[in-house]
Every structure is written in structure tokens, then in C-alpha cells.
Amino acid sequence: MIVPPLQFAALYDSKETIVSLNVFIPRERAPDETRVAATPETVKKMLALKLQVSVEAGAGTGASFTDHNYAEAGATIVSDAAKTAQAAQIILCVNAPYALKDIALSKDALIIGLMNAHEEKEFIAGLHKSGAQGLAMELVPRITRAQPMDVLSSQANLAGYRAVLEAAHHYGRIFPMMMTAAGTLPPAKAFIMGAGVAGLQAIATARRLGAIVSATDVRPASKEQVQSLGASFIAVEDEEFKQAETAGGYAKEMSAEYKKKQQALIEEHIAKQDIVITTALIPGRAAPVLITKEMVARMKPGAVIADLAAVNGGNCALTQPGKIIVENGVTIIGHRNFPSLLAADASALYARNVLALLQLIIDKESGALKLNTEDDIIKAILLKTKEGA
């Protein structure tokens, strides 16, 4: 079913000539957020879709995009975010609940961004009350045709890379083996917990820096991926482990006996590591604790833990979200937003993800907005703002 509700249809003047839809990119207001939802590159491509684009002054500063860059690309720079948002049919955000926190939404607005829909109940209720619609980028399904819109993967890739660099910065030694006239310095040992997108990038980055890398994951299929990057795979590989994946590629719940054996193996392995990167982040749920206080106590003085799940509480029991602490000589990095530490590239990838979605929902000929609610992608990301809608 193609849905061009009145508020989402292209606007017309009195002579039935199509007037371009207004797109607004506000400045992000979330703590630790330096990304922006559109870049000068994607602004040009939005104009090619017959859209009019307004950018709040300073929106791209954290990602090294100036107002002049956006103006050169064809955007209008505005200072009054609230007024501009009221006149916009489409609003593009990174963290929508924060970016639009003090902005009254028009019933004509379509909000596209990360909604944190599982936790931001108040914001979702506000969408419902205003009559605006929301497309949650974090809910993009993992299907082939949706890959260009997959913000979780694009941002996780950068997070995995940056986590290793952060760990290297706080580690008081070098990563690669170095042979000098004064003697040989041994390579660092890095352990990556989780072999998803972020974990695999962390493995590759640590390997490029010269570390001896090992990794673990609950999915048997990940063993081959880990080894293909030159890392060793750490797991209790008994018969239960070999059957621990569903036909859909998801991990099965393991028995208490298996979990106990795996925990003992990991605890022994971590005690020998210099760098540990944890990546187990579950949207809408507290992060699972993978590293206990006791495990940290057994680690080497000078070792570093970079916790990619800090925003949801952390995979390490001692992680303090938003802080870098030292406990028993071990540095624990708890940045809430690793991708924002690479704001220019993170914004470039995020903006391309958003542009790919716009190209799906904007009619190329007329510039009108059309939401096909029977499309698998739209069905997955369209927030329900009405009972039964």
C-alpha cells in the first residue's frame, strides 16, 4: 500500500505546480554527540531529488563541516531551529530525541534518525501527540537491499576501529614486536570479545598495529571469520557449541554447564591479555556483563579495557559510562559514543545511510514523498504513532 497522506504528499501551489519538500537538518544536542545527519555531499544529492534543504547554523561544526560548506552545496543556513522545524516536511537527525528535545513538531513532519525507540518513550509519545511520523534508522532490517541504509553496521565498523586506537593511546607500551640494538620488545596481546561488525573491525585494526590477537563469540560460524583475519578463536568447542546456532544465524541459549566452562576459559585467558575490547551491545537492554571485578583484579597492571557497550551500562562490571578510570592498575575506557570520536567519517557514512532511505521514499520524477507501508524496510522502521497503526 502506497501511503501519501495529505501531510506527506508533495506540496502544491494554486496552479498545481509541485513545490519542493522542505528538509531540515538540526544541530545535534545530545551529550558527546559530534555527528551530523547530512554532509555537503548528501545535500547536493538531496537537491537532485528536488528537495529544499535547510541546515541549522553550526550543525556540522563537530564533524568539520562549516556553514559555508553547506551553503556552497546549496543548503540554506538558518538560526531559528524551532521555526524552521515547524515549516519542514522532513527532519533528519542523528539522535532524534535530543536533537528535537525543545522543538515543537509539526503534524506534517516526518522524522528520520536514531530514535532509541525502546527507551525514549516520552519522545515517541510526543510524536504520537503531534501527529508527526518517525522512521527509526536503528530498526533497519538486516536484509540485502537495506544494506546501504544500515547505520548500525556503518557506525559499529568505526567504533571497533576507534576502540583499538583508544586502547593503544592509553596502553603504556607498543603494539608490534620491535627488535632493536638494545633488545627485543614483545608484541601486545589483544582479546576481542564479540565477532560482530565492531569486533571484526577491532580484530583487523589490532592486527594491523602488530598485536597478537584472539577473539571469542557465541556463534560457531564466527570462528572462520575470526581466523580469516589472522586471530585465534577462544571458546569451549564441545558438541553443544557446535549446535549453538539457529538456522537463521542467531546464537542459541547455552546450558548453565557450558556457560560455567566458557567463563572459566575466558577468565584464564583475560589474565594474560594487555588489551581487551568488548562489543556486546543489545539495543533496548542492559549490556551483558562479560568481565567481572574478579577478572579485572587478575589482569596485568597497565592493561586496558575498551568497553563499546558503556552506553548501556558496560560489558565490564567496573565500567563507568562517559569516564576513563583506572582500577587495580587496569585502565577502563567507557566512552558513550565511540563513532563521534571520528565525527567526519561517521557523519559521512551516516548521511549516506539516510540518503539511501530518502531515495527509497522520494519519487524521483515529482519529488513527492511516498511511504509504501508494505515495503519490508518501511514496515520495520516506521514507528507506530497510533493505536493499531
Buried (B, 14 or more C-beta within 10 A) or exposed (E): EEBBEEBBBBBEEEEEEBEBBBBBBBBBBBEBBBBBBBBBBBBBBBBEBBBBBBBBBEBBBBBEBEBEBBBEBBBEBBEEBEEBBBEBBBBBBBBBBBBBEEBEBBEBBBBBBBBBBBBBEEBBEBBBEBBBBBBBBBBBEEEEEBEBBBBBBBBBBBBBBBBBBBBBEBBEEBBEEEEEEEEEEEBBBBBBBBBBBBBBBBBBBBBBBBBBBBBBBBBBEBBEBBEEBEBBBBBBEEEBBEEBBEEEEEBEEBEEEBEEBBBEBBBEBBBEBBBBBBBBBEEEEEBBBBBBEEBBEBBBEBBBBBBBBBBBBBBBBBBBBEEBEEBBEBBBBBBBBBBBBBBBBBBBBBBBBBBBBBBBBBBEEEBBBBBBEEBEBBEBBBBEBEEEE
